[in-house]
């Protein structure tokens, strides 16, 4: 995250002596990305963060592909994904390519008996239903409906839910996730025309520091396998850190829409970016105010990207028969646009209450077997008059 954050106790200078009350040293760790060239934070641990007792096997979680080459538009009924008690078991991959995987999850219980680390990918966890606390070795963040939780790769975390009715839309990115560069000046500060600013971003606000030895199960995802590792000390033993690399939350309700006299293109809704895909937020907003404007989006061709739209809540003006939890996939190479009647219905309307998350990828997405279990295979015919 391109701004500085500090939490807990740290020494005056990095890479210098930092003593515990008993006179022994705290253990420093550089938690960085892209070699020594990306964003990083300096962490200070009660115990060495390198102590592993055992590696107790692994589980293959590679998404099972239904077919690789797809030209058909799909609708998936996201709320039909089955509930699971365990968080990791609840994550069902629905769309994937070499840059990202999109999951749906309906976990019923908090992460209790283990800690999780994704060593390969940043995660964007969108909270559609549920509330609770994201607990990490870099501090905790409270979350609720409408929050994006951005968890950089390597962050050790648990999800504590206050409810059993939880629905998550998760984008796992094998490329670093950033705020869009066109929203930032050359110092990294979000500019005045940005639809959100630093005060909307919620970094960790409380730090758990556990001085505890024993056996602690860490599930680490690496190259589509989850390894079970037994750590000799509690993973949440950080007394303080500072830097630019940490998890954070951003509410979709704090995204301020950009509007105009005529229909604005999708990039005005952009919320996050990588060099392989973008994430956009469609939020309640006033419609275009040209006296002859057509608020419904125009037909357009995704020549270079697949478009995924996850419908959260509200009235989805451009679609017929779409409800909360549905996902639409419009693959590259063919035009798509509003359903029959949507253009005519939109004329004269002054606002929309829609809430949705969009992911546009620059490589084709493969449809998984889990996705086909909740697929509407006739959706591609829904534009016929």
Backbone torsions as a table, in degrees:
resi	resn	phi	psi	omega
1	UNK	NA	125.6	-171.7
2	UNK	-80.7	54.3	161.2
3	UNK	-153.1	159.9	-172.4
4	UNK	-82.4	140.8	178.1
5	UNK	-142.3	141.7	178.6
6	UNK	-133.1	139.1	179.4
7	UNK	-146.6	135.0	178.8
8	UNK	81.9	-157.3	-175.6
9	UNK	-103.4	134.5	177.6
10	UNK	-139.9	157.2	177.3
11	UNK	-75.3	167.9	-178.5
12	UNK	-63.1	-38.5	-179.7
13	UNK	-125.1	144.3	175.7
14	UNK	-71.1	155.1	178.6
15	UNK	60.1	33.4	176.5
16	UNK	-125.4	171.7	-178.0
17	UNK	-62.9	130.8	176.6
18	UNK	-137.9	109.5	-171.0
19	UNK	-100.3	145.3	171.1
20	UNK	-73.8	167.2	176.7
21	UNK	-56.6	-28.2	-179.1
22	UNK	-86.0	2.3	177.2
23	UNK	96.5	-14.4	176.3
24	UNK	-77.2	166.2	-175.7
25	UNK	-86.6	143.5	160.6
26	UNK	-76.4	157.7	-175.3
27	UNK	-108.7	119.2	-177.1
28	UNK	-83.0	144.7	175.3
29	UNK	-138.6	127.7	171.0
30	UNK	-85.7	117.4	-177.8
31	UNK	-106.7	93.0	-169.4
32	UNK	-129.4	172.7	-177.4
33	UNK	-130.4	161.0	176.0
34	UNK	52.1	56.5	-175.9
35	UNK	65.1	-127.8	174.8
36	UNK	-108.8	23.6	-173.4
37	UNK	-111.1	-15.5	-177.4
38	UNK	-95.8	-167.5	179.6
39	UNK	-70.1	145.4	-177.1
40	UNK	-149.4	162.9	171.3
41	UNK	-135.1	151.2	174.6
42	UNK	-102.9	120.5	-176.2
43	UNK	-108.4	150.4	178.1
44	UNK	-126.5	116.9	-172.9
45	UNK	-104.3	149.9	171.4
46	UNK	-68.1	-39.5	-179.6
47	UNK	-122.1	162.0	175.5
48	UNK	-60.3	130.5	-177.8
49	UNK	-80.9	13.5	-171.3
50	UNK	-110.5	9.1	-171.2
51	UNK	-91.6	108.8	179.6
52	UNK	-116.0	125.9	178.7
53	UNK	-83.4	-49.0	-174.4
54	UNK	-148.0	156.5	166.8
55	UNK	-118.8	114.6	-167.7
56	UNK	-109.6	50.7	174.9
57	UNK	93.2	-180.0	-175.8
58	UNK	-151.4	161.4	179.2
59	UNK	-128.8	132.6	177.9
60	UNK	-80.8	122.6	179.1
61	UNK	-119.3	26.3	177.3
62	UNK	-59.9	129.2	177.4
63	UNK	-58.5	136.5	178.8
64	UNK	-88.4	117.7	-172.4
65	UNK	-86.4	129.5	175.7
66	UNK	-76.4	-43.3	174.0
67	UNK	-162.1	150.7	-172.9
68	UNK	-90.1	-42.2	-173.0
69	UNK	-103.6	114.7	-173.0
70	UNK	-127.9	135.4	175.0
71	UNK	-121.3	-2.0	-174.0
72	UNK	-91.7	137.9	171.7
73	UNK	-77.1	138.9	-177.5
74	UNK	-128.0	153.0	163.5
75	UNK	-120.4	134.2	177.8
76	UNK	-117.1	137.4	-179.9
77	UNK	-90.5	90.8	-171.4
78	UNK	-60.5	-34.3	-178.1
79	UNK	-74.6	-3.9	174.5
80	UNK	-85.5	-6.6	174.0
81	UNK	-62.9	129.1	-173.6
82	UNK	-67.9	148.1	174.5
83	UNK	-73.6	144.9	175.9
84	UNK	-134.5	145.7	178.0
85	UNK	-66.9	-44.0	-174.2
86	UNK	-85.4	138.6	-177.5
87	UNK	-61.5	-51.0	-176.8
88	UNK	-66.9	-39.0	178.3
89	UNK	-67.7	-24.7	-178.4
90	UNK	-76.1	-17.8	-175.8
91	UNK	-75.8	108.6	-178.2
92	UNK	-107.1	114.5	178.6
93	UNK	-71.0	132.3	-179.9
94	UNK	-114.8	-32.9	179.9
95	UNK	-140.7	142.6	-175.5
96	UNK	-155.8	151.4	165.7
97	UNK	-148.2	-168.3	-175.2
98	UNK	-73.8	-11.2	-178.2
99	UNK	-102.0	-29.9	-175.0
100	UNK	-155.7	160.5	171.3
101	UNK	-133.6	135.5	179.3
102	UNK	-105.4	126.6	-177.7
103	UNK	-117.0	153.1	162.6
104	UNK	-114.8	144.1	-178.6
105	UNK	-146.3	141.5	175.8
106	UNK	-132.8	68.8	-179.3
107	UNK	-74.9	138.1	-179.3
108	UNK	-95.1	-20.5	-174.8
109	UNK	-130.0	159.1	176.1
110	UNK	-69.3	160.4	173.4
111	UNK	-73.4	112.4	-170.2
112	UNK	-108.4	-56.8	-165.4
113	UNK	-94.9	5.1	-178.4
114	UNK	-153.4	165.8	172.0
115	UNK	-110.1	152.0	-177.6
116	UNK	-123.0	139.6	174.5
117	UNK	-137.1	126.0	172.7
118	UNK	-95.6	107.0	-176.0
119	UNK	-83.8	-9.0	-175.4
120	UNK	-106.2	-25.5	-165.0
121	UNK	-144.8	145.0	164.3
122	UNK	-70.2	153.2	177.2
123	UNK	-126.4	135.2	169.2
124	UNK	-110.6	111.4	-177.6
125	UNK	-106.9	111.2	178.5
126	UNK	-94.5	127.1	-177.6
127	UNK	-90.8	102.8	176.6
128	UNK	-84.9	-42.4	174.0
129	UNK	-135.6	144.5	176.2
130	UNK	112.3	165.8	175.0
131	UNK	-153.0	161.8	-179.4
132	UNK	163.0	-143.9	-175.2
133	UNK	-137.8	128.4	168.3
134	UNK	-85.2	115.3	-180.0
135	UNK	-104.7	126.1	-177.8
136	UNK	-136.3	166.2	177.1
137	UNK	-72.0	-7.3	175.7
138	UNK	-106.7	12.9	178.4
139	UNK	114.7	171.2	-172.0
140	UNK	-110.0	152.1	178.9
141	UNK	-135.8	127.2	173.8
142	UNK	-75.9	142.0	179.5
143	UNK	-135.0	159.4	178.8
144	UNK	-154.6	-178.2	-179.6
145	UNK	-50.0	129.6	176.0
146	UNK	93.3	-1.3	-178.3
147	UNK	-85.7	138.2	161.7
148	UNK	-91.9	128.0	170.7
149	UNK	-106.6	115.3	-179.7
150	UNK	-100.7	113.5	-174.1
151	UNK	-116.0	104.9	179.6
152	UNK	-62.5	153.7	178.8
153	UNK	-56.5	142.7	178.1
154	UNK	89.5	-11.3	177.5
155	UNK	-72.1	131.6	177.2
156	UNK	-88.4	126.5	-174.8
157	UNK	-147.8	164.1	169.3
158	UNK	-133.9	155.5	172.5
159	UNK	-114.4	119.1	175.7
160	UNK	-104.5	116.4	-178.9
161	UNK	-99.8	143.9	174.4
162	UNK	-89.8	-9.8	-176.8
163	UNK	-132.9	168.3	174.9
164	UNK	-100.2	-11.6	179.8
165	UNK	-97.7	89.2	-175.7
166	UNK	-124.0	136.0	177.1
167	UNK	-132.5	125.7	-176.4
168	UNK	-124.8	142.1	170.9
169	UNK	-115.4	115.8	-169.8
170	UNK	-119.7	130.8	173.2
171	UNK	-113.3	116.4	178.2
172	UNK	-98.3	120.1	-172.9
173	UNK	-114.6	122.3	175.6
174	UNK	-83.6	5.2	170.8
175	UNK	-116.3	147.8	179.6
176	UNK	-59.1	141.7	179.8
177	UNK	-97.1	127.7	-178.1
178	UNK	-128.2	165.7	164.1
179	UNK	-73.5	146.1	-175.7
180	UNK	-58.3	132.9	-174.4
181	UNK	-66.3	-26.6	179.9
182	UNK	-72.4	-12.5	175.0
183	UNK	-87.2	-6.1	-172.7
184	UNK	-115.7	148.3	170.3
185	UNK	-82.1	-179.5	-174.3
186	UNK	-72.7	-7.1	172.3
187	UNK	-91.0	-9.9	-179.6
188	UNK	101.1	-6.1	-179.1
189	UNK	-74.4	138.8	176.8
190	UNK	-69.1	133.2	-172.1
191	UNK	-83.7	172.5	-176.8
192	UNK	-64.6	-28.7	-179.7
193	UNK	-86.7	-0.3	178.4
194	UNK	-68.4	142.8	179.4
195	UNK	-75.2	-3.1	171.0
196	UNK	-153.3	165.4	-179.9
197	UNK	-137.3	-178.4	-173.1
198	UNK	-60.2	-32.1	-177.9
199	UNK	-70.8	-14.8	174.6
200	UNK	-82.7	-17.2	-176.2
201	UNK	-88.7	130.1	-175.7
202	UNK	-109.3	101.7	176.4
203	UNK	-78.0	173.3	176.3
204	UNK	-56.3	140.9	-175.0
205	UNK	-121.2	-11.4	176.4
206	UNK	-139.4	139.3	-174.6
207	UNK	-113.1	122.5	174.3
208	UNK	-87.9	124.6	177.4
209	UNK	-121.1	108.5	-177.2
210	UNK	-109.3	116.6	174.7
211	UNK	-95.4	85.7	-170.4
212	UNK	-146.6	130.7	174.0
213	UNK	-105.9	156.9	-179.5
214	UNK	155.6	-139.2	177.1
215	UNK	-128.5	119.7	-174.3
216	UNK	-127.2	120.5	-176.3
217	UNK	-79.3	121.2	176.3
218	UNK	-114.4	123.3	174.4
219	UNK	-99.4	118.1	-175.3
220	UNK	-116.3	122.8	178.3
221	UNK	-91.1	124.7	179.2
222	UNK	-147.8	121.2	178.7
223	UNK	52.5	50.8	175.2
224	UNK	63.6	22.8	171.2
225	UNK	-129.3	144.4	176.4
226	UNK	-107.5	117.9	-179.6
227	UNK	-95.7	138.9	174.2
228	UNK	-96.3	111.2	-179.6
229	UNK	-116.7	139.4	178.0
230	UNK	-102.2	113.1	177.1
231	UNK	-86.1	149.6	-177.9
232	UNK	-88.9	-12.6	178.1
233	UNK	-135.1	159.2	-178.5
234	UNK	-63.5	128.7	-177.6
235	UNK	-63.4	-25.0	179.7
236	UNK	-95.5	73.4	-179.7
237	UNK	-123.9	21.4	-178.7
238	UNK	-79.4	129.2	178.1
239	UNK	-93.3	-17.4	179.1
240	UNK	179.5	160.4	176.2
241	UNK	-161.5	163.9	170.1
242	UNK	-149.8	157.8	179.1
243	UNK	144.6	-156.8	-173.3
244	UNK	-117.4	-3.3	-173.7
245	UNK	-112.1	104.5	-176.2
246	UNK	-163.4	159.5	176.0
247	UNK	-75.0	159.0	176.6
248	UNK	-156.1	165.8	177.5
249	UNK	-120.1	146.9	173.5
250	UNK	-141.4	124.9	179.7
251	UNK	-82.9	135.7	174.5
252	UNK	-61.1	-24.5	179.8
253	UNK	-74.2	-13.2	176.3
254	UNK	-96.1	1.9	176.7
255	UNK	-80.3	121.2	-176.8
256	UNK	-95.6	114.6	-173.2
257	UNK	-68.8	146.4	174.0
258	UNK	-98.7	122.7	-177.0
259	UNK	-122.4	170.0	-179.0
260	UNK	-156.4	-178.0	-178.8
261	UNK	-69.4	-32.1	176.1
262	UNK	-123.6	171.6	-171.7
263	UNK	-59.9	130.3	-178.0
264	UNK	-89.8	145.9	-178.6
265	UNK	-75.0	162.3	-176.9
266	UNK	-54.8	-31.7	-178.8
267	UNK	-58.5	-20.2	178.2
268	UNK	-69.2	-14.8	-179.9
269	UNK	-96.6	4.7	-173.8
270	UNK	-64.6	135.7	-176.9
271	UNK	-117.5	-41.9	178.1
272	UNK	-135.3	159.1	176.4
273	UNK	-142.2	152.9	163.3
274	UNK	-130.9	-178.2	175.7
275	UNK	-86.5	8.2	-178.1
276	UNK	-126.0	-17.2	177.8
277	UNK	-164.5	166.7	176.7
278	UNK	-127.6	157.3	175.4
279	UNK	-122.1	131.1	-178.3
280	UNK	-122.7	155.9	178.0
281	UNK	-120.8	122.5	173.9
282	UNK	-101.8	118.1	-171.3
283	UNK	-125.9	164.6	176.1
284	UNK	-54.9	134.4	-174.6
285	UNK	-160.6	162.1	172.1
286	UNK	-74.6	144.8	177.9
287	UNK	-80.0	174.2	179.8
288	UNK	-59.2	143.7	-171.3
289	UNK	-114.9	13.5	168.1
290	UNK	-66.1	139.0	-175.5
291	UNK	-60.8	-21.5	178.6
292	UNK	-115.8	22.8	-176.9
293	UNK	-70.0	152.7	171.5
294	UNK	-111.9	107.2	-176.2
295	UNK	-64.3	-29.5	-179.4
296	UNK	-65.2	144.8	178.6
297	UNK	-64.5	147.3	178.0
298	UNK	-77.3	157.0	173.4
299	UNK	-60.6	139.8	-180.0
300	UNK	-149.8	157.0	-178.9
301	UNK	-106.4	129.9	172.6
302	UNK	-89.8	79.6	-178.0
303	UNK	-73.1	-34.1	-173.0
304	UNK	-113.0	-0.1	-176.8
305	UNK	-152.9	150.1	169.2
306	UNK	-84.8	142.3	-179.7
307	UNK	-115.0	124.8	176.7
308	UNK	-117.2	128.2	178.6
309	UNK	-124.1	122.0	178.6
310	UNK	-103.9	116.8	-174.6
311	UNK	-87.6	122.7	-173.2
312	UNK	-97.9	-58.8	-178.6
313	UNK	-160.7	168.3	173.4
314	UNK	95.5	-163.5	-177.0
315	UNK	-104.7	113.7	-175.9
316	UNK	-90.6	91.2	-167.8
317	UNK	-57.4	-37.1	-172.2
318	UNK	-86.0	-3.5	-175.7
319	UNK	-122.1	148.6	171.3
320	UNK	-101.4	141.8	174.0
321	UNK	58.5	46.9	176.7
322	UNK	-118.6	137.6	-177.8
323	UNK	-133.7	169.2	179.1
324	UNK	-57.1	137.8	-179.7
325	UNK	90.1	-9.9	176.2
326	UNK	-75.0	151.3	174.1
327	UNK	-126.0	131.6	172.5
328	UNK	-108.8	141.2	175.6
329	UNK	-120.8	118.6	176.2
330	UNK	-116.9	105.0	-172.4
331	UNK	-75.6	157.6	177.7
332	UNK	-60.7	149.1	172.6
333	UNK	103.7	-17.3	-179.9
334	UNK	-128.7	148.9	179.0
335	UNK	-75.9	152.4	171.1
336	UNK	-146.0	168.2	-176.9
337	UNK	-178.4	-163.8	-176.7
338	UNK	-65.3	149.4	177.6
339	UNK	-68.4	159.6	178.0
340	UNK	-52.5	130.7	179.4
341	UNK	92.5	-18.3	-175.5
342	UNK	-68.8	-38.9	179.2
343	UNK	-61.9	-47.5	-178.1
344	UNK	-65.0	-39.1	179.7
345	UNK	-64.4	-30.3	-173.6
346	UNK	-77.6	-24.8	-175.1
347	UNK	-63.6	128.1	-179.9
348	UNK	91.6	-12.9	177.7
349	UNK	-72.3	147.1	-175.1
350	UNK	-108.5	-14.7	-178.7
351	UNK	-159.5	165.3	174.8
352	UNK	-131.8	148.3	177.7
353	UNK	-109.8	17.8	-175.6
354	UNK	-68.7	150.5	176.0
355	UNK	-138.6	120.2	-175.4
356	UNK	-155.1	158.0	176.6
357	UNK	-118.4	130.6	-179.6
358	UNK	-117.0	140.1	173.5
359	UNK	-124.4	120.8	176.0
360	UNK	-111.8	118.7	-178.8
361	UNK	-105.6	149.4	179.9
362	UNK	-92.6	-9.5	170.7
363	UNK	-112.6	149.9	179.8
364	UNK	-60.9	144.7	177.3
365	UNK	-94.7	138.9	175.2
366	UNK	-96.1	139.4	-179.1
367	UNK	-87.6	134.1	-176.2
368	UNK	-94.2	168.2	174.8
369	UNK	-63.7	-37.1	177.2
370	UNK	-62.3	-37.1	178.8
371	UNK	-66.2	-39.4	-176.9
372	UNK	-68.2	-20.1	176.2
373	UNK	-69.7	-19.8	-177.3
374	UNK	-123.1	20.7	-173.1
375	UNK	-89.0	145.4	167.5
376	UNK	-101.6	101.8	-173.1
377	UNK	-79.6	-7.2	177.4
378	UNK	-97.2	0.6	-176.3
379	UNK	-56.5	-36.0	-176.0
380	UNK	-63.5	-16.3	178.4
381	UNK	-91.9	1.5	-170.8
382	UNK	-75.0	-2.6	175.8
383	UNK	-94.6	-3.6	178.4
384	UNK	-67.9	139.2	179.2
385	UNK	-86.3	NA	NA
